[in-house]
């Protein structure tokens, strides 16, 4: 087989420049801010609520937790560990070394994420695939290269896509072809959320909210002793923040996939920008936004991406096999309008439009 020359760039659907990613985050999941009275504010202080925020993975993080002391340094240390393992933008990271074939050795974080990616790929019939980056870059962010992509180009790059062509053996990655790349961007933010949450739990903290770029892990209660309220925006073309729904919940994680402010229209129907790793072509499904709830954020993150590939009907079939997952979909109808579908378990958790 003739070697294909192409310029690889890290997966840009989820690891984008900070200003643009911030706009995308505002269109997915966000923490609903509610007014508090003086007495409520006093209660926050009495409960010794700590806040930590900053930037990581090219996006922003916000963490709220109940603790007598700040753990900001520990939080940053955990995030740096995840970045050093999984970031394709960190030239010194473990995954960068593997992608450039300078070292095939993994670390504990990459091994955990790789095995999780393998499992979810199998459960979604290949809809989730951490080797899809070459195809994503071929089409360009927002399908900007759509007019120049040919069938031959897609078929050539498909030789380098497929998680079944990558193995983890004795702590080392074995690739079927050296030009194959691993890009965990569709799961790494969720994994980072989990890593921080587990660190907090190890410190004896039972009530917290960890959010990185719109991916969220919730435990215990908010500073008012209530469930956490997470808002999901309406799919709108302009940068607006009208709320589609509010989910009031705890002891779960949530992630949203879907850039419904950057879609294309074909025959009067809206389609989100998503590449099917199984075909190499844009999906022809009508899901504009997929929010998934799971115990761990990495799992929610990966399944949210998978559902954008699978489409509404196939996503529902996966949910039937996995009762531990719940989902909230915003989709486009044949007449161009938007509707929502959600798992029956979420009915009592929705606060808006009851």
N, C-alpha and C positions, 0 to 999 in steps of 0.2 A: 504493500500500500504506500502510495506516495505521501511523503510528509507534507503536512499542510502548515504554511506559515501564517500566523495571525498574531496580532497584538493583544495580549491578554490584559484586561483591567479588572480589578476586583468587582464583584457583583454590586451593581449600583441601585438596585431596587430598594435596598434597606440601609446601605452604608453610603449615604450621599453627603454632599457638602452641607455644612451646618445650617445656613440660612434656608435652603430649600427643604431640608429634612424637617426643620422646625415647622414649616408650613404644612408639610404632610402629616406631621404628628398632630397638629391642631385639627386635622380632619379625621382622626381615628378615635382613639380613646383618650380621655383626659379626666382628671380628678375634678369633680364638681365642687366648686367653691360656694359655700353658703355663708350668709351673714351670721355672726355670732353676737349674742348679747354680752354685756359686761360680766354677768355671772358666768356665762359660758367661757369667756376668755380667762376668767379667774380659775375656772376648773382646769383649763389647759395648763396653766402655770403650776397648779397644785399637782397635776399628774406628771410634771417634769417632762414635757414633750420636747423632743429634740428634732432638729431639721438638718438635712444635709443636701446640698445640691451642687451641680457642676456639669462638666462635659466629659463624655467618654464615647468611644465608638463613633465620633462625628456627630453626636446628638447630645441632648441634655438629660440629666437625671434629677429626680426629686424624691427624697426619702424622708418619711416622718415615722418616728418611733418613740416609745415611752421608755425612758432610761434616766437614771440619776446623773449620768455623765455622758458627754459627747463621745461618739465612736467614729467621728469623721475620719480620723487617720486609718482606722481599721477598714472602713468602707472603701476608701481610696486604694488601700493595699489590695483588697480583693479585686476591685475593678482593674487594677494594673495587672494582676495575675491573669485575668480573663483576656485582657488585651494582648499580653505577651504570648498567650497560647493561640487565640483564635482570630486575631485581627489581620486581614489581608493587607491593610494599609501600614502595619508595623513591619518594616523590613527585617526586623530581628525576631519576629514571632515564630513559633513552632510551625504554624501552618504555612508561613511564607517560605521557610526552609524546605518544607516538603514540596511546595509548588515549584520551587526553583531547583529541586533535586539535589540540594546541597546536604540534606540530611533527611532520612526517612523516619527518624525517631519521633515518637509521640510523647506527650506528657499525660497526666491523669485527666486533665480537663478535656483535651482533644479526644482521648480514647472514649470518655463518657459520651461526648457529643456525637462522635462517629457511630458508636453502637446504637445510640438513640435514633440517629438519622437512618441507619440501616433498617431498624424496626419499623419506623413510620413510613419509609419508602415501601416496604413490603405490605403494610396495612392499607396503603393508598394506591396500590397498583402502579407504583412508580411516579405518582404525581409529585411527590416530594423527592428532590434529588439535589444533593450538595455539589454535584459536578456540572450543573447546568450553565455556569457562568459564561463559557465561550459563546453559547447561543444567545444569551441575554445581551452580551456585548456586540454580537453581530447585528442584532436588530436595533440596538441603541436605546438609550433611556428615552422612554416615551415613544418608542418605535420611530425615532427620528431617521433611521436608515432604511425604513420599510421599502421605499421605492427602489433601492439599489440591491436588496437581498434577492438572490436567485436560489432555485431549488438545489443546484449543484453546491452552492456555498453551504446551505443547511445540511445536506447529506454528508459533505466532507467533515463538518464539525461534529456531527453526530457520532463519528467514530471515537471521539474523545469525551463523550457524555454517557453516563450510566454508572450508578453507584455499585452495580454488580461487577464492574470492571476494576473495583478497588477493594483490597483486602487488608485487614489488620492482623498481622501475624507476629507473635512474640514482641509486641510493643512497637512494631514497625509497620509503616504503610507500604503496600505493594500495589503499584499502578500498572495496568495493562499496557499503558503507553506513557512515556515520560512527559508528553505534552498535556496530559490530563491535569486538571486543577481542582483543588478542594476549596469551596467557598461556603462557609457556615453562616453567612450573613442572615439567612432566613430563620436561624435558630439561636444565634449567639447572643443577641440582646436579651432574649428570654432566659438563656442560660446565665447571663450576667445578673439578671434580676434574682434568679434562684440562688446564685452563689452568695449574694449579699444577704438575702433572707435567711439562708442557713447559718451564716456567720452571726446574725443577730440572735437567732434562736439558740445558737451555741453559747451566747452570752447571757442567756436566760430571759431574753426579750420575747414576749408573747403577743404584743399588739404593735403592728407596724404596717406601713405601706411603702413598698419599693416600686418606683416607676422609672424606666429607662426608655426614652423615645416612644412613649405610649404603651409599652408593655408593663404589666402591673402584677405584683404579688401582694396579696392581702392576708393578714392574720389578725386575730383578735378584733378589737373595736377601735373606732376613731376616738379622739380625745374627749368626745361627749358621751362615750359609752354606747355608741350606736354602730350599725353596720357602715361600711365605707360606701360612698356613692360614686359610681363611675359613669360618666356621660359618654354617649356615642353620638357624633355629629350627623346631621343630615347630609346626604350626598349632594353637594351644590358646586356649580362650576366656579363661582366666585369664592374668595377667601372669607367665608362667613362661618359663624360658629353656632348656628341654630341646632338645638338638640333634637335628635331623633328619639332617643330613649335614655333613661337613667336606670342603671342596674344597682340595686342596693344589696350588697352581699359581703361575705367575709370568708376567711379560711379557704381561699381559692386563688387562682391566678387567671389573668385575662390577657389576650393578645388580639390585635386586629391586623388583618392584611387587606390591602386594596387601596389603590390610589384613584378614587373615583372623581378627583378633580382633574385627572389627566387621562381621559379616556378617548376612544375614537368611536366614530359613528359609522355603521354599515347598514344600509337598507333600513334606515330609520331607527336602529337599535343601538344602545350604548354598550360598549364592551370595555372592561378595565384592561390595563396594559399588563398582561401576564403571558409568559411563554410556557407552553406545555413541554416539559423535558422529554416526553415520550415521542413527540412528533417533531419538535424543533420549531413549531409554528405558534403564532398567537392563538390563544383559546377563543372559542366562539360561544362562550357562556355569558350569562347575563348577571352574574353576581358582581356587584359593585363594591361590597364590603363584607368581610367575613370576620366576625368576632367569636373567639372560642374561649370557653372557660374550662380549666383543668386544674388538677392539684398543683402541678408545676408549670411555670411560665414557659420553659423551653418546649414542653409538649404542646401547650396552647399555641405558641409561636409557629411551630412547624405545621400543625394541623390547619391553622388559619391560612397559611400559604398554600397548603395542599388543596383546601376547599376552593380557593380561587382558581385552581387548575381544573378541578373535577367538575365544577358546576353544581347547581342546586340539587338536582335529583341524585347524582352520584354521592354528593356530600351527605345527603340524608341517609343513604344506604350505609355509609361508613359510621355515621352516628348511631344507627341501629345496632351495629356490632360493638359499639363502645359506649355503654351507658355512663361511663365515668366522664364523658365529654358532654358539654352543652354548647350550643352555638346560636348566634344571632346574625341573620343575613339581611342585608339590604340589596335588593335586586331590581333590575329594570324589566318592565313588562313590554309586550309587543308594541304597545302604543307609546312607548317612551316614558311612561310614568314609573315611579319607584314604589315598591312595596317592601314589607318586611316579613320574615319568617323566623321563628325562634323555637327552640326546644321546649316541650311542654313543662319541663322542670323550672324554666325561667319565669313562668307566668306570674308567680307570687313575688318575684324579685323585681319586677318592672314597676317603677314609680310614676313614670310619665304615661299619659294617654290611657290611664286605667278606666 
